[in-house]
Amino acid sequence: MIIEPKIRNNICLTAHPTGCARQVADQIEYVRKRGAMKSAAGLPSRALIVGSSNGYGLASRIVAAYGCRAATVGVAFERPGSNDQGRDKVGTAGWYNDQAFLKRAAADGLGAWSLNGDAFSREVKDEAIELIRRNLGPVDLLIYSIASPRRLDPVTGTIHSSVIKPIGKPYVSPSLDFLTGVVSETRAEPAVSQQEIDDTVKVMGGEDWKLWVEALQREGLLAENATSVAFSYIGPSFTAPIYRDGTIGRAKEHLEETARQIHSVLSRHGGRALVSVNKALVTRASAVIPAVPLYIAILYRVMKEKGLHEACIQQMDRLFRDFLYVDSPLRVDSEGRVRLDDLEMREDVQSEVARRWGKAATDTIQQLADVEGFRSEYLNYHGFGVRGIDYRAEVDPRGA
């Protein structure tokens, strides 16, 4: 079938298998060109990535495999492409990304296994543990990179749904429709109850990360010197009401507190747990959060003009090479977090972003922001608009 992008309410409903495979190959090539890592303290050799099919999770798996030569297990919940009784169904971008990674890793002699299922569930944790027991042995790197709208609590059976809302009062801000380039005012109503906040923490906080660590420890499958990393975000003051000070911010605070709890346990045996605060990037989620597309489009323009822009793979490569596996003490902020957003939050970058933010309007946005860059990266995320791909050609929706 011929697969084209179908976008509704800024959500892309389709993905292109060949384009996704090319994106994965490009990320692998970036890491390969950077060369093999070296560290007197040792590199990870067996890694588990929970949330491995997109964004930072996928990029960290690629860096672990191609920068450190680690065997990897990936866990993700994606919809496969299919051809059932002559009916073609397109899979998700993450499904095609995962297939492409597994195929390439096999060709390059790297151990790689993937599980497709709900990482919040006990069943998938049990499956992952058995897979690791059979094929790897104790993992020395656990990456936790889950982004989900809902979670089924494995103990109570309750379904918790997350919301991205301010707390206390509405958030009114300019926002960008990245498909049309129109800037208009948006208003986000606050969380209506403490339950909405608590549910968001349940889904996007650190509880499930801790459950993964505990499950691996019970089975003797977490190495004594293991490193575990989860990802967070802070951002600028003008998006704080909808992000860091909102419901999702409460979840990030819980994630960071969980990191301290996990670290207190792992550090007794030479291990560590930490949160990496990463740069704002185009994702499925960031495309629909009020005000965030405008901020990212302006940020991209400013950082590209200053030669500072990084995508997922550059961020994760820097995390491994400059922070996690260096022969010097780990550099963290006063809260114990790695700050991969250091370039984004530079004073000269943020002051220029703030200046342009105040001037943003439909008739000025093309001069102030990288609207095309945002749009292009969003399409690339789903395998569209990738260089060298003939999108007029028919492809198998089942992928590789």
Phi, psi and omega per residue, in radians:
M1 nan 2.781 3.024
I2 -1.663 2.177 -3.068
I3 -1.896 2.200 3.136
E4 -2.116 2.729 3.098
P5 -1.192 2.305 3.034
K6 -2.149 1.971 -3.032
I7 -2.073 2.189 3.081
R8 -2.252 2.240 -3.138
N9 0.914 0.724 3.138
N10 1.118 0.359 3.070
I11 -2.035 2.149 3.138
C12 -1.460 2.177 -3.041
L13 -1.666 -0.115 -3.099
T14 -2.231 2.943 3.085
A15 -2.616 2.673 -3.089
H16 -1.937 2.059 -3.045
P17 -1.062 -0.721 -3.114
T18 -1.215 -0.711 3.102
G19 -1.125 -0.700 3.096
C20 -1.111 -0.735 3.126
A21 -1.084 -0.685 3.117
R22 -1.149 -0.678 3.106
Q23 -1.077 -0.745 3.104
V24 -1.102 -0.776 3.137
A25 -1.072 -0.687 3.132
D26 -1.136 -0.673 3.107
Q27 -1.170 -0.722 3.096
I28 -1.062 -0.752 -3.117
E29 -1.107 -0.644 3.101
Y30 -1.043 -0.821 -3.113
V31 -1.181 -0.707 3.132
R32 -1.058 -0.726 -3.141
K33 -1.168 -0.485 3.100
R34 -1.266 -0.336 3.073
G35 1.590 2.858 3.138
A36 -1.179 2.474 3.112
M37 -1.403 2.742 3.070
K38 -2.392 2.448 3.102
S39 -2.715 2.258 3.119
A40 -1.111 -0.479 3.140
A41 -1.397 -0.164 3.122
G42 1.733 2.594 3.121
L43 -1.859 2.788 3.086
P44 -1.163 2.464 3.122
S45 -2.049 -0.303 -3.138
R46 -2.457 1.960 -3.006
A47 -2.138 2.453 3.006
L48 -1.992 2.185 3.129
I49 -2.038 1.957 3.121
V50 -1.659 1.928 -2.994
G51 1.666 1.015 -2.886
S52 -1.775 0.057 -2.917
S53 -1.751 -0.171 -3.098
N54 -2.593 2.875 2.920
G55 0.921 -2.341 -3.075
Y56 -1.169 -0.562 3.116
G57 -1.132 -0.840 3.103
L58 -1.082 -0.798 -3.115
A59 -1.088 -0.706 3.131
S60 -1.176 -0.586 3.080
R61 -1.148 -0.721 3.127
I62 -1.123 -0.737 3.141
V63 -1.167 -0.741 3.108
A64 -1.043 -0.739 -3.083
A65 -1.304 -0.862 -2.986
Y66 -1.672 -0.292 3.045
G67 -1.669 -0.530 -3.072
C68 -2.012 -0.136 -3.083
R69 1.078 0.582 -3.138
A70 -1.443 2.531 2.909
A71 -1.326 2.475 -3.032
T72 -2.284 2.541 2.944
V73 -2.066 2.246 3.126
G74 -1.996 2.451 3.078
V75 -2.145 2.241 3.119
A76 -2.730 2.799 -3.125
F77 -2.078 1.734 -3.045
E78 -2.276 2.801 3.104
R79 -1.684 2.079 -3.141
P80 -1.285 2.629 2.966
G81 -1.285 2.690 -3.070
S82 -2.653 2.833 2.978
N83 -2.350 1.588 -3.028
D84 -1.864 1.971 -3.134
Q85 0.938 0.750 3.080
G86 1.427 0.017 3.135
R87 -1.785 2.065 -3.139
D88 -1.461 2.353 3.046
K89 -2.272 2.273 -3.105
V90 -1.392 2.401 3.069
G91 -1.482 3.094 3.093
T92 -1.433 2.806 3.122
A93 -1.005 -0.711 -3.126
G94 -1.074 -0.610 3.104
W95 -1.113 -0.810 -3.135
Y96 -1.191 -0.645 3.079
N97 -1.042 -0.789 -3.098
D98 -1.130 -0.774 3.107
Q99 -1.034 -0.775 -3.112
A100 -1.105 -0.721 3.133
F101 -1.125 -0.817 -3.113
L102 -1.061 -0.722 -3.132
K103 -1.128 -0.771 -3.128
R104 -1.202 -0.731 3.141
A105 -1.072 -0.713 3.111
A106 -1.087 -0.756 3.135
A107 -1.119 -0.521 -3.101
D108 -1.676 0.146 3.058
G109 1.302 0.458 3.140
L110 -1.822 2.340 3.073
G111 -1.198 2.226 -3.113
A112 -2.690 2.252 3.112
W113 -2.361 2.597 3.130
S114 -2.354 2.575 3.023
L115 -2.093 2.328 3.099
N116 -1.880 1.885 -3.131
G117 3.108 3.096 -3.078
D118 -1.297 1.875 -3.088
A119 -1.127 -0.339 3.113
F120 -1.290 -0.318 -2.992
S121 -1.456 2.679 3.056
R122 -1.153 -0.640 -3.077
E123 -1.063 -0.779 -3.129
V124 -1.211 -0.654 3.056
K125 -1.049 -0.758 3.127
D126 -1.112 -0.743 3.114
E127 -1.081 -0.757 -3.138
A128 -1.096 -0.732 -3.139
I129 -1.087 -0.763 3.121
E130 -1.143 -0.695 3.120
L131 -1.104 -0.777 3.133
I132 -1.137 -0.716 3.135
R133 -1.062 -0.742 -3.103
R134 -1.244 -0.662 -2.887
N135 -1.988 -0.394 -3.022
L136 -2.123 -0.915 -2.873
G137 1.625 -3.077 -3.021
P138 -0.939 2.255 -3.126
V139 -1.432 2.509 3.110
D140 -1.915 0.087 3.024
L141 -2.536 2.198 3.058
L142 -2.164 2.006 3.071
I143 -1.789 2.263 3.105
Y144 -2.010 1.977 -3.021
S145 -2.446 1.011 -3.095
I146 -1.633 2.332 2.982
A147 -2.308 1.903 -3.044
S148 -2.454 2.565 3.110
P149 -1.400 -0.288 -3.095
R150 -2.677 2.822 -3.123
R151 -2.556 2.327 3.009
L152 -1.575 1.997 -3.133
D153 -1.124 2.140 -3.072
P154 -1.218 -0.273 -3.124
V155 -1.637 -0.881 -3.046
T156 -1.618 -0.343 -3.070
G157 1.369 0.126 3.140
T158 -1.405 2.408 3.049
I159 -1.614 2.121 3.108
H160 -1.849 2.305 3.117
S161 -1.986 2.316 3.140
S162 -1.505 2.692 3.057
V163 -2.319 2.582 3.062
I164 -1.901 1.644 -3.049
K165 -2.434 2.685 2.980
P166 -1.253 2.940 3.119
I167 -2.080 2.245 3.040
G168 1.702 -0.772 -3.128
K169 -2.661 2.801 -3.137
P170 -1.098 2.722 3.073
Y171 -1.965 2.050 3.131
V172 -1.969 2.234 -3.022
S173 -2.768 2.723 2.937
P174 -1.198 2.604 3.117
S175 -2.500 2.778 -3.056
L176 -2.035 2.274 2.903
D177 -1.537 1.816 -2.998
F178 -1.228 -0.258 3.101
L179 -1.404 -0.619 -3.085
T180 -1.852 -0.326 -3.078
G181 1.413 0.182 -3.130
V182 -1.460 2.288 3.050
V183 -1.826 2.221 -3.128
S184 -2.526 2.893 3.125
E185 -1.379 2.405 3.084
T186 -2.143 2.642 -3.134
R187 -2.308 2.153 3.102
A188 -1.926 2.164 -3.137
E189 -1.351 2.611 -3.080
P190 -1.287 2.866 3.042
A191 -0.984 2.376 -3.041
V192 -1.505 -0.216 -3.082
S193 -2.765 2.839 3.036
Q194 -1.110 -0.478 -3.141
Q195 -1.087 -0.686 3.105
E196 -1.087 -0.707 3.104
I197 -1.138 -0.828 -3.116
D198 -1.091 -0.696 3.123
D199 -1.123 -0.687 3.127
T200 -1.130 -0.694 3.077
V201 -1.120 -0.699 3.115
K202 -1.040 -0.691 -3.080
V203 -1.416 -0.809 -2.925
M204 -1.924 0.030 3.087
G205 -1.454 -2.727 -3.010
G206 -1.742 0.051 -3.043
E207 -1.029 -0.811 -3.091
D208 -1.235 -0.628 3.045
W209 -0.949 -0.831 -3.137
K210 -1.103 -0.654 3.106
L211 -1.105 -0.662 3.088
W212 -1.115 -0.792 3.132
V213 -1.055 -0.804 -3.108
E214 -1.141 -0.677 3.131
A215 -1.108 -0.754 3.119
L216 -1.153 -0.698 3.136
Q217 -1.119 -0.737 -3.130
R218 -1.021 -0.595 -3.083
E219 -1.640 0.084 -3.129
G220 1.185 0.512 -3.058
L221 -1.987 0.335 3.001
L222 -2.092 2.010 -3.083
A223 -1.044 2.639 -3.088
E224 -1.079 -0.561 -3.116
N225 -1.698 0.387 -3.000
A226 -1.146 2.554 2.985
T227 -1.895 2.352 3.042
S228 -2.221 2.341 -3.056
V229 -2.299 2.349 2.958
A230 -2.121 2.839 -3.019
F231 -1.968 2.530 -3.126
S232 -2.449 3.137 3.117
Y233 -2.640 2.592 3.100
I234 -2.061 -1.131 3.068
G235 1.502 -3.123 -3.050
P236 -1.462 2.982 -3.101
S237 -1.153 -0.579 -3.035
F238 -1.392 -0.192 2.965
T239 -1.835 -0.013 -3.085
A240 -0.988 -0.712 -3.107
P241 -1.041 -0.572 -3.123
I242 -1.627 -0.298 -3.081
Y243 -2.051 -1.506 -2.973
R244 -1.147 -0.556 3.125
D245 -1.662 0.032 -3.125
G246 -1.726 -2.842 -3.097
T247 -1.073 -0.706 -3.132
I248 -1.192 -0.534 3.078
G249 -1.128 -0.666 3.072
R250 -1.070 -0.674 3.105
A251 -1.149 -0.702 3.126
K252 -1.160 -0.641 3.067
E253 -1.085 -0.709 3.104
H254 -1.138 -0.712 3.104
L255 -1.037 -0.759 -3.104
E256 -1.229 -0.626 3.049
E257 -1.167 -0.656 3.094
T258 -1.102 -0.664 3.099
A259 -1.004 -0.732 3.128
R260 -1.137 -0.665 3.116
Q261 -1.147 -0.804 3.136
I262 -1.122 -0.705 -3.118
H263 -1.094 -0.657 -3.122
S264 -1.084 -0.482 3.114
V265 -1.481 -0.875 -3.070
L266 -1.157 -0.585 -3.060
S267 -1.175 -0.328 3.099
R268 -1.139 -0.357 -3.095
H269 -2.126 0.423 3.095
G270 1.501 0.088 3.118
G271 -1.657 -3.055 -3.130
R272 -2.803 2.682 3.035
A273 -2.347 2.445 -3.101
L274 -2.717 2.864 3.062
V275 -1.902 2.350 3.019
S276 -1.821 2.076 3.080
V277 -1.522 1.970 -2.991
N278 -1.766 2.998 -3.141
K279 -1.313 2.648 3.039
A280 -1.154 2.281 -3.139
L281 -2.442 2.819 3.110
V282 -1.309 2.133 3.054
T283 -2.445 3.066 3.055
R284 -1.030 -0.682 -3.102
A285 -1.269 -0.805 -3.069
S286 -1.131 -0.397 -3.123
A287 -1.234 -0.315 -3.063
V288 -2.055 0.021 3.083
I289 -1.425 2.208 -3.120
P290 -0.913 2.372 3.078
A291 1.350 -0.456 -3.037
V292 -1.154 -0.734 3.085
P293 -1.019 -0.656 3.104
L294 -1.135 -0.813 3.137
Y295 -1.055 -0.806 -3.098
I296 -1.139 -0.719 -3.139
A297 -1.076 -0.735 3.093
I298 -1.193 -0.781 3.137
L299 -1.012 -0.790 3.137
Y300 -1.020 -0.780 -3.119
R301 -1.076 -0.804 -3.117
V302 -1.139 -0.810 -3.082
M303 -1.215 -0.602 3.077
K304 -1.184 -0.690 3.101
E305 -1.104 -0.544 -3.137
K306 -1.620 0.002 -3.133
G307 1.222 0.540 -3.051
L308 -1.991 -0.064 -2.992
H309 -1.173 2.435 3.035
E310 -2.344 2.486 2.992
A311 -1.724 -3.051 -3.077
C312 -0.937 -0.833 -3.018
I313 -1.187 -0.629 3.088
Q314 -1.166 -0.686 3.113
Q315 -1.107 -0.820 -3.098
M316 -1.231 -0.629 3.074
D317 -1.083 -0.711 3.121
R318 -1.205 -0.638 3.096
L319 -1.007 -0.815 -3.107
F320 -1.240 -0.840 -3.000
R321 -1.323 -0.630 -2.993
D322 -1.813 -0.211 -3.082
F323 -2.203 -1.067 -2.964
L324 -1.254 -0.715 -2.987
Y325 -2.167 1.088 3.074
V326 -2.105 2.721 -3.115
D327 -1.554 0.933 3.119
S328 -2.765 2.844 -3.137
P329 -1.007 2.512 3.126
L330 -1.101 2.266 3.124
R331 -1.538 2.091 -3.133
V332 -2.377 2.891 3.098
D333 -1.510 -3.015 -3.071
S334 -1.128 -0.327 3.109
E335 -1.699 0.109 3.115
G336 1.430 0.284 -3.091
R337 -1.750 2.507 2.943
V338 -1.299 2.360 -3.093
R339 -1.947 1.458 3.032
L340 -1.327 -0.119 3.053
D341 -1.561 0.291 -3.073
D342 -1.045 -0.645 3.137
L343 -1.304 -0.715 3.091
E344 -1.035 -0.714 -3.022
M345 -1.602 0.150 3.035
R346 -0.994 2.501 -3.059
E347 -1.030 -0.725 -3.116
D348 -1.171 -0.576 3.102
V349 -1.226 -0.875 -3.075
Q350 -1.173 -0.625 3.114
S351 -1.162 -0.636 3.110
E352 -1.273 -0.673 3.069
V353 -1.074 -0.768 3.139
A354 -1.089 -0.697 3.121
R355 -1.080 -0.781 -3.117
R356 -1.251 -0.618 3.098
W357 -0.964 -0.744 -3.119
G358 -1.211 -0.293 -3.133
K359 -1.842 -0.005 -3.020
A360 -1.145 2.221 3.062
A361 -2.721 2.882 -3.082
T362 -0.995 -0.687 -3.074
D363 -1.439 -0.108 3.125
T364 -2.036 -0.194 -2.932
I365 -1.106 -0.584 -3.122
Q366 -1.160 -0.470 3.103
Q367 -1.487 -0.404 -3.042
L368 -1.683 -0.491 -2.949
A369 -2.349 2.856 3.111
D370 -1.694 1.222 -3.117
V371 -1.117 -0.745 -3.136
E372 -1.133 -0.638 3.106
G373 -1.126 -0.708 3.083
F374 -1.096 -0.857 -3.112
R375 -1.056 -0.788 -3.112
S376 -1.111 -0.757 -3.133
E377 -1.163 -0.623 3.110
Y378 -1.134 -0.755 3.109
L379 -1.169 -0.752 3.100
N380 -0.996 -0.674 3.141
Y381 -0.958 -0.536 -3.129
H382 -1.813 0.191 3.066
G383 1.549 0.181 -3.127
F384 -1.865 2.676 3.115
G385 1.208 0.348 -3.111
V386 -1.510 2.402 -3.089
R387 -1.015 2.497 3.017
G388 1.353 0.125 -3.131
I389 -1.811 2.279 3.082
D390 -1.558 1.759 -3.072
Y391 -1.403 -0.024 3.041
R392 -1.535 -0.203 -3.097
A393 -1.453 2.587 3.081
E394 -1.322 2.522 3.117
V395 -2.316 2.765 3.095
D396 -1.451 2.087 -3.119
P397 -1.155 -0.228 3.091
R398 -1.351 -0.170 3.082
G399 1.402 -2.628 -3.047
A400 -1.071 nan nan
